[in-house]
Amino acid sequence: MGIIPIISLVVFITGLSIYLLLTSRGRFLLKSLVTKIKRQGWKFRNGKLNYLRSRFSKTTTIAAIILAAVIAGNTVSAQVTPPPLTSLKSVSVPEPGNLGDFVKDKVAAIKLGKTLFWDMQVGSDGQTSCASCHFHAGADNRSKNQISPGLLRINANGTVNPDTVFDVGGSPNYQLKPEDFPFHKLSNPNDPKTVVSDRNDVSSSQGVFNAKFVDVKPGSAEDEVKTELDPVFNVGGTNVRRVQPRNTPTVINSAFNFRNFWDGRAQNIFNGVNPFGLRDPNASVVKAEKPNQLKFVKIRLNNSSLASQALGPPLSSFELSADGRTFQEIGDKFGRVDNKKSLSTLPLDNLDNLDNLTDTLVGPLLNSVDELTGNLAQIDNSTSLSTLLQNVLSLRGTKLPRVLGQKLSRLRPLGKQVVHPQDSVLGADSRSPQPGLKDRTYEQLIQNAFKPEWWKSNQLIQVDAKGRRTFVNSPDNSSQTDEYTLLEYNFSLFFGLAIQLYESTLIANDTPFDRFLAGNTTALTSQQQLGKQLFQGKALCIGCHVGSELTAASVSSVAKDGRIKRSPVGAKSPEDNGFFNIGVRPVTEDPGLGANDGLQGNNPLSEARLAQLGKFQLLLGQNPPTLNPPLNFSEKVIADGAFKAPGLRNVELTAPYFHNGGQATLEQVVDFYNRGGDFGALPPLNLSPEEKQQLVAFLKGLTDDRVRYEKAPFDHPQLFVPNGHPGNQRSVNDDGTGKATDSFLEIPAVGRNGGSAIRNFLK
């Protein structure tokens, strides 16, 4: 062989190596071939090499196969090396282009958002806030009464089939232990066939007790509610706090996500009313063209999935709300005293009729859910269980917002919590050692932050018993109507945008990894640098955790690769960018992205499926991306059991892991990936024990010490979080109303300079 062919071959092999190891397409090609090898058991004939018994690593075998395929007729471009990763500090936080149409003062809006996020008075019980599930590195490290059974389980045909049995602990109010994890136990963590036990429970976050909303009590942190027996979350007939059916993800760095929630239902476009963006054709807010001239308007703010997400929990009867509360009522709770009437004057037997009347405001929002739960009619407590299932993912309560806005203005912001005088956002307004802020009303905070056309009017919005809305000059004092000020009616708009702007400051971008990418070659230890090479190579992590944000679900990833694309593996089926089924649990236990939105039309959450139905532009506001080959309307879409790929910064601090919270340590997570997942979705990695340690060490290099020590912007007010109930899973104390007495854990106020290192899950 002459020198030119030899040089050409060397250049070719070098280019191929770069392509396979440094490009996402090359890594996915590796992954594809591994998957095919795993599924088909390919073998080299003539006894020279047997895949199942090879003395060589799978990576070497795959490289040989790919090399043979390429030499046989494929080519490799010399232009395949991607740009190097950069520190997250170089990535701008996404923001809506028309934010200035709504926000007057961004600093004031961030102040409002931090106040609302941490304020326990937002909850119907006057004790729970957004922060109650996001106080620890943006996530939740509580471990008592944190188990939910498999409530999202479905049958193969998609009908609901909830599992209400607690496999872990046997009952609610159980204290989790390290030995409970992982929930899918193996005698050999490297061999998925060695199953010892399997439990479909979820480790998540406790919220509120089961109750029906009656009315706000303006000036009171606690709503008027009617406690109802919870068919699932009770111990000996005494209600305990409900636990969400999915693990709580961190809010830190979530501003980079194109969509939010595990299943992506919090839309990139914010409609000012609920999480569903353009999917809800009835969503509108009210604008004052002049103080005495109101009109209903539809709004859309892009890059605002955090605002969309923020409107789910306050109305969820699992997280913050009694069933049936709306955003205007929360505004009234913090607002004016309503002297004209109270729902509490209505007979209790009329509450169901009142709830039905309110439901008409969203049309057929719950029709599909009602159909799915119709098969529960023969089950004891079926009415309660049906209601529970309707509420499980905040579908019920996403009515046209009405009451949340009425709750707040007569309550002192953060009136139950001490604010550190050196708080990076709220310190100047601290009343320490007294609780609350010097600002006496939320009305003033809203007026400081938002343009007056969204809150200033001398007219009211009147809603009658049939849901018809009229602009009036004064209340009619009729029990058949409700009147709301403009500020109250638009409270969901203020709440969503203020929370988004606050959470957009929670950016962890000063990790050892970021400093290493910025040029500090000693920021990562030698072991962590080896782990980084595994992360970007053999371990295949970079296939889902791409870019500086370390997630394919980011705004920048979607802008680059499109909202839907073809999978580079297998049949190259269409899929939503950033959502993956990695085999954590069977798809029938939680369909995730494969579920529907529950709105009119009951459309798929999957954007690829919307494109197949021809609804992409109508429901998402833009034309679908062009795929190669073009989308076939009958081909299979990868959506069932798929969930959003999370960013990984501070992952050391955010256990338990995955959407089911079924792994307690990073070592267990690495074992999971090394064996190819638990339910056959990934290729095995064949990492050595030393390589596993290197990968874990690298993941710990993704921790921002400002988060660990709660330094600005991660400082916060005092918080009291429900922490299970006195007793255990066999016995609790009834407080006299059918609810278990609470235990509370104090999270002390921390100023901009931080405090002690936070303790991790089960530590």
N, C-alpha and C positions, 0 to 999 in steps of 0.2 A: 504493500500500500504506500503510495507516495505521500510526501509531506503535506501537500495541500489537502488531500482527503482527510488526513489525520487531524490537521488543524481545524478543518471544517467540522469533523465529528466532535472534537473537544468543545468548540464553540457551541455546537448544537446541543450537546449534553449539558453544558453549563446553562444555556438558555432554558432548556427543559427543566432543570433543577430550580432555577429562579421562578419559572412559571408555576411549578407544582407547590413550592413552599412559600412564595411571597405574594401570590395573587389569590383573590377570593375564588375566581373561577377554577384555578388549578387545584386549590384545596378542596373545593366542592367535587371536582373530578376524582380526586383521591377518595373522598367520602363516598361518592357514587360507586366506585369500583369495590371499595370495602364492603358496602352494603350488598352489592351483587354477589361478591364472594361469600359473604355470610349466608345469604339466602339460598344460593344455588350450590354451595359447596364445591366450587370449581377446583379441579385438580390438574396438575401437569401430568401427562401420561408418561409411559415408558419407565415409571418408577423413579424418575430423577427428583421429582419434587411433589409432595403431597401437602396441600394447603392445611389440612387438619392436623398434620403431624410434622410440619416443617420445623427444622432446627433454626431456620432464619425467622426474623421478625416479619409480621404482616406488612409493615411498611416497606421492607426490602422487596417482598414478593410483589406488592402493588406497583412499586416503582419499575420493576422489571416488566410487568404486564403493560404498563403505560408506555414504557420505552419501546417495547416491541410494536405496540399499536401505532405509535407516532412514526417510527421508522418505516412501517408498512405503508404509510401514505399520508399522514397528517403533518402539518407544519406548525412551528411555534414562532410567533412574532417576536422580534427583538425589542418591541415596544411594550412588554408586558409588566415590567416592574412598576408597582403602584407607588405613588408618592409616600414618603415615610410618615408614620404617625406623628402627630404633633400634640403638645400638651393641650388639655382641655381649656386652658386659659386662652388659647387662640381661637376658640369657638364661641361665636356670639349666641347669647340666649335668644331663642325665637320670640317674636313679639308681633301682635296683630298690626297690620299696616294702618288701620283706621282707629287706633287706640285714642288718639287725640280728639276724636268726635265725642268721646264719652268722659274721659279723664281730664280734669282741670289741673290737678296737682299730683304728680306721680308719687312724690314723697309722702304726701298725706294719704294717698291710696294704699301705699305699703303699710303705713301705720294702722289704717283701718283693717287691712287684711291680717296683719299679725294679731291684732286685738280679737277679731272674729275667730281666727283659727284656734286660739288658746282659751277663749272664753267658755267656761263651763255652763254659763247661763243659756247658751244656744240650745242645748239639749232639752227635750220635753221634761226631763226629770230635774233640770237645773243643776245637773252634776256631770254631764258628759259634753265633750267638745270634739272638734276635729282632732285636736292634739291627743285626745285620750287613747287613740290607736296609733299615733305617730309621734310619740314623745321621746323615743329612744333611737337615735340615729335616723330619725324620720320614720321609724317602724315601731315595733311593739315587742318587748321582751318579757311580758307577763307570762306566768306559767300555771296559774290556778284558774279553773273555769274557763279554759281557752280551747276546749275541744268542741267541734261541731260534727255531727254524724253526716253521712253521705246524702245530704238533702238535694243535691243537684243530679242525682242518679236518674237516668232515663232508660227506657226500653230500647231495643234495637230499632223500633219504628219511630222513635222520637217522643213517644208519650212519657209523661213523668212517672217515675217509679222511685220515690224518695226512700232512702234507707234512714230510719229514725233510731236505729240501735247504736248505742255508744260502745264500740269495740274497745277503745282505750279507756280504761277506768270503769267501764260499765254504766256510767251515769254522769250527768253534768256535775260541776263543782269539783272535779278531780284535780289533784295536784300532780302535774307532769313530773317525770323523773328521767334522768339521762338514759336509763335502761329501756324506756319506752320507745326509743328511736334506734334505727329508722322504723317507720311503720311497716315497711316491707322488709322482713328480716330474712337473711340468708346465712347459712352455715359457713359458706365461703363467699366473701364479698366480691370476688372476681368471677364467680360463676352464677349467672342468673337462674340456673336450674335448681340450685340448692335452697329452695324456699323452706323456711321454718315456720313462718306465719305471715299473714297478709291482712292488713286492716285498711279500710277505706275512709277512716275518719280524717278530719282536717284540723290542724293546729292553727288557730286564727285569733280573733280578738272579740272579747265580750263587749256588748253595747248596752242596750236598754232592756227593761222588762217588757213583756207583752202587755199592751194596753191599747185602748181605743181613745183617740183624741176627742175631747169634749169642747174645750175652749181654751184660749189663752187668758191669762189673768194679767192685764197690763200692769206693769210695775212689779210683778212677781216673777222670779226666776223659774218657778215650777208651773207647768201647765196643769189645767184641770183635765184629768184623764180617768178612764174607767178600767181598772185592772181586769184582765180576762185570763182564765186558765190557759197556760201554755201547754199544748199537747206533747211537746218535745222537751223543752228546757224547764223541767221541774224535778225536784227531789222530794219524793213522798207526797206529791200534790201541792207543794209550795214552789211557786215560780222562782227561778233564778234568772240571771241576766242571759239574754240570747247571745249566741256566738255566730259570727259571720261564716258563710260556707266556703270562703277562700282566705288564704293567708294574706296578711296585710303587707303590701310592698312599701318600700320607703318613698317618701315624697322628695327626698333630697335628689337633685339632678333630674327629677321627673319633668322639669320644664323643657327638656330636650326631646321628650316623646312626642311623636306625631299624633298618636291617640293614647288614651289612658284607660285604666282598669286592665285587669288581666285579659279580659276578652275584647278589649278595644272599643267598648260601647260609648265611652266618652269621646265625642267627635272633635276633630280638629277645628271645625267651625262652631263657634259659640252662638247660640240663638237667644241668650239672655234669660231663658226660662228653665231649661232642663238639660240633661246631658246629651240629647239626641240630635242637636244641630238641625240640618235641613231635613232630616228624616221625619221631623214633626211639622207638618204643614200648618198646624194651628198655633204654633208658638209666636207670640207677639208681646211687645212691651208698649208702654204709652209714652208719648213725647208731647211736651208743651210747646207748640208753635209760638204761643203767647201764654201768659199766665192763665188766661181764661179761654184758651183754645187748645183742647187736647185732641190727639188722634192716635189710633193704634198703628204701630209700625213693626215690620219684621226687620230684624237686624242680623248681621253676620260678621263675626270677627274671626279671621283665620289665625292659625297658630295659637289657638286658645283651648286646647283640650284640657288644660288644667282648670280653666273656668268651667268647662262642661263637667269635669269630674267633681268639682267642688259642690255642685248642686245635687248630687246623689245622696251622700250620707245624711245631711240635715233632715231629709224627709223619709229616710229609711227606718222602718219599724224594727230593724235589727240594730242599727247603729246609733241614731240620735233622737228618734222621734216616736211618739205614739202614733198609731196608724190613723191616717187621715189628715194630718196637719199639712199646711201649705206655707209657702214662703211669706206671703203677706201677713199670715198670722204670727210668724216669728217676729216680723217687723213691728206688729202691734204689741207683742210682748215687751219689746224694748221701746215702745212708743207711747202714744197718747192713751189716756184712760178712756175706754169706750163706755160712755154712760147710757147709750141708747138701748143696749140689749146685751144679753149673753146667751150663748147656746146652753149654758147650764140651767136656764129657766125652762128649757124644753123637757118634756118627759123622756126618760131614758129609753122607752120603747120606740121613740121617734128617731133615735140616733141612726138606726140603719137606713131609714128613709132619707135622713139628711145626708148620709154618706153617699147614697145612691144619686141624690141630686148633685152633689159635688162631682161625682164621677162623670156626669154628663159633660163636664167642661172639657174633657179630653176625648170625647167621642169613644171610639172602640179601642182605646189604649189597652184594655185588659181582656178584650174578647178572646184572643188566642190563648191567654193564660187560663181563662175560665174554661175554655174547651179542653185544655190539657189536664186541668184538675178535675174535670167532670167525672173521671173514673174513680174518684175518691168517695163518691156518694155513699158507698156501702161500708165505708170504714168508720169505726167509732171516732167521735170528735172530728168528723170529716170537714165540717164547716171551719173549725179552727185550723185544721191542717191545711185546707185549701188556702185560707187567708195567709197562713205562714208561708206557703210556697209562693204566693203572689208577691209577698213582700221581700222574699229572700234576696233578690238582686235589685232592690229599690225601684221596682216597676210600679208598685202601688205607692202613692205619695208623690209621684211625678205628675200630679195634676197641674192645671194652670195655677201658678203660685198665688197664694192668697194670704195666708195668715202668718207665715214666718216673719214677714215685715212688720206686723203689728206689735210684736212682742217686746222690742228692745229699747226704745228710746227713753223710757222713764227709769230704766235700770242703768246704774253706773257701769260703764265698760270695765270688764274684768273685776266686777264688784265683789267677788268671792276670793280673789287671788292677789297676793302681793306681787308687785312688779319691782324688780331690782332697780335701784336708782342709777345704775350704770348700764341698764339695758341699752343695746345699740340702736334700737328704734324707739322705744317707749320710755327711756330713762328720764327724759326731761319732764314727762307727765306723771312720773311715779308719785304715789302718796305714801311710800314706805315709811314706817312699818305698817301703815294702814293699807287695807286692800284697795285695788282699783286705780283708775286714772283720774287726773284732775279734770279732764273733759267729762262733763256730767251726762252727756247724751250721745247716743249713736247718731242721732239726727245731725248734730254739729259735725261729727266725723265724716259723715256722708257728704254734707254740704261743702266741707273743706276740700274733698277729694274729687267730686264729680261736677260736671257742668250743670247749670241750673235747669236747663230744658228737660232734664230727666227727673227732677225732684221738686221743682218750684211751680206750684199752681194753686189757685184759689178754688178750683173745682175738685170734685171727688169722683171716683169710679164706683158706680153702684152695680152690684151683681144680684140678680133676683134668683128666686128658687129654681128656675129652669136654666140658670147659667147665662142668661142674657145680660149684657153689659151696657151701661148707659153712663154718660157724663152728666153729673148733677151739681147743683150749687150748694146743697145742704142735705143732710140725711133725712129720711122720711120717717124714722122711728118705727119702722115696720119690722116685725120678726121674720118677714119673708124676704128681706133684702139685707145685704151687707154693703157698707161703704168704706172705701179706702182712700187715703191720701195718695198723691202721686208717688211720694217717697215710699210708702208702704207697698203699693202695687208693684213698683219696680225693684223691690228689695233683692230679688234674685239676681238682677243685673249687677247691682252693687256688690253683693256677696261674692258672686263668681269672679268678677274682675279683680276685686280687692284681694281675694285669696290667691288668685293667679299671680298677681304682682308681688305679693309677699313670698310665695313659694319660688318665684323666679329669682329671688335673692339667695335661696338655699342651694348654692352651687359649690360642690366639693371638687376643687380643681388644684389643690396643693398637696397632692399625694407624692410619695417617693417615686411612683411611676411617672407622674407629670414632670417632676423635677429631672428625672432621668431623660425623658423625651426632650426637655428643654436644654440638655447638654451637660447636666451634672452626672458624670459617668459613675460616681460613687454613691448616688442616691439609692440605688438598688444593690443589695449584697450580691456576691457571686452566685449564691444559691438562688436568689430571686431572679437574676439574669438568666440562669439556666431554665428556671420556670417560665420566664417570659418567652424564651425560644420554644418551649413545649406548647405554650398557650397559642403561639402563632404558627406552630408547625404540627408536630405529631399528635398533640392532644385535640386538634381540630376546633378549639374553642372559638377561634377567630371567624369561623363560618357563620356564627350567630351574633357574636359580640364584636362587631366591626366598628372601625372608625375611632376617633378620639373619644366619642361618647360610650364606646364599648357596647353598643346595641344597634342592630339593624332596624330597630323600631323608631329611630330618631328622625327628626325633621330633615336633617341633612341627608340621611340615607335614603329617605323617601324622595327627596328632591333629585337625588342623583340616579336612583335605580327605578323610580316609579312606585306608585301605590300598590300595584300588583305586578308580579313577574312570574316567570316560569322557574320552577325548581330546577337547579342544575343536576339533580340526581334522579335516578329511576326513570319514570315515564315523562319527566319534565312537565309535570302538571302545574297549572296556574295556582298561585298562592298569594296571600296578603304579605307584603314586605314587612319583615320583622316579627312574624308570628310563626311558631314552630310547634310541632308535636314531637317531643323528645322521649315519650314513653314513660312518663312519671306514673300515670295511672291509665287504666283502660278508658277509651273514649266515652263509653256509656256511663261512666261515673261523673263526668263533667264535660259536656260538649265544648265548652269554652267558646272560641270563635265560631264554632259550628252551630251555635244556637241562633235564634231569631231575636229581633229587637222588641217584640211585644207591642209595637205600635200599630197604627192602621196599616193593614196590608201584611203585618207580621213578617217583615222583610229580613233577610239574612244579615247577621252582623258582618259576615265575610264580604269584603268589597269585591273579591274575585267572583263570588256568586251573584252579587248585584250586577256586575258587568255581564254575566251570562244571561241574566233576566232582562237586560236592556234598561236597568234603572240607575246605572252609575251616575249619569249626569243629573238626573232628577233629584236624587237623594244625597249626592255628595258635592254637587255644584261645579263639576268640571267633566270634560270628556275622559273616558277611560284611556289608559295608556295603550299603545299598540304593542302587541306581543308578537314574537317571532318563534314559531309559526303563529298565525292569528288565532284568537280565542275560538275554540269550538264550543258551541252552546250545549253540547251533550257530554263533553269530557268531564272527568272527575276533577274536582277542586280539592286541594289540601286545606281543610279547615277544621274538621272534627278533631277535638282534643288538642287544638293548637292554642298557644298562649303567647302573650307578648314577651319577647326577650328583654329582660331587665338589664339596665346598666349595672356594672359590678363594683363601682367605687363604694368603699365602706362595707363591702360584703362580709368582712370579718365580724362586723357589729350587728348584722341584721338577721341572725338566725331566729327561728327555723326557716328552712329554705324550700323553694319551689311553691307553686300555687296552692299545694295542699299542706305546706309546712311539715312535710314528712321526714325531713333530714335535719338533724340538730347540729352537725358540725361540718366544716369544710372538708374534713377527711372523708366523711360519709358521702358528700357530694362528689368528690373526685372518684371514690369507689364506684358510685353510680355511673358516671360517664365512662369509666375504665371498662366496665362490663357491658357497655352498650345499652344502658338504660334497663329498666325493669320489665318493660313490655314491648321489646323488640323493635324499637324505632331507630336506634343508632348503631353504628359499627363499634365493635370492641376496639380498645386502644392498645392493649398489652403494655401498659406502663409498668415499669419496675417499681418496687417499693421506694427506691431513691428518687425516681422521677415523680412519683406521687408527692413526696415531701417537697420537692422543688416547686411543683405546681401550687401547692398550698402556700408555700412561702411567698410566691409571687402574688397570689391573691391577697395576702396580708399586706403586700406592698401597695395596695390600692386604697389604703385607709388614710383619710385626711385627719390629722391630729386635731384640727379645729373642731371636727365632729366628735372625736373621742373625748375631748375636754370641754365641749360645749362652748367654745369661744365664738365670738361674732363671726358670721351672722347666725350662728346656731345657738345663741343664748336665748333665754325664754323666761316668761313669768312662772310663778309658782303654779303647780297643778296637783289636783288630787284625783287619782285614777281608781276606779273600781278594781278590786283585786280579789275576785272571788267572794265567797261568803263564809262566815264562821261555821265550822263543821267540816264535812267532807262530802263525798259523793253518795253517802248513805243517809246523812242527816244534816238538816239545816234548821235555823231558827226562823219562824214566821214572825214578821213585824206587826202582825195584826190585820194586814190588808191582803194577805195571800202572797206576799212577796218575802223572799229571804232577806234578812238583815245583811247589810253590806260591810265589807272590809275595804278600806281605802289606803292607798299607798301615796305618800306625799313625794312629789318631785319638786325640790326646792327651787326658788327663783335663782337664776344665774345671770350675771352681767356680762358685758362684752369681753372681759378678760378670762372668762371660763371658770371652771372649778375642777373637781376631782374627775378622774377617768370614769366613764360610765361602765357598768358591769354588763356583761353579755348574758344571753339567754342561758338559764339554768346554772349560772355562775354565782 
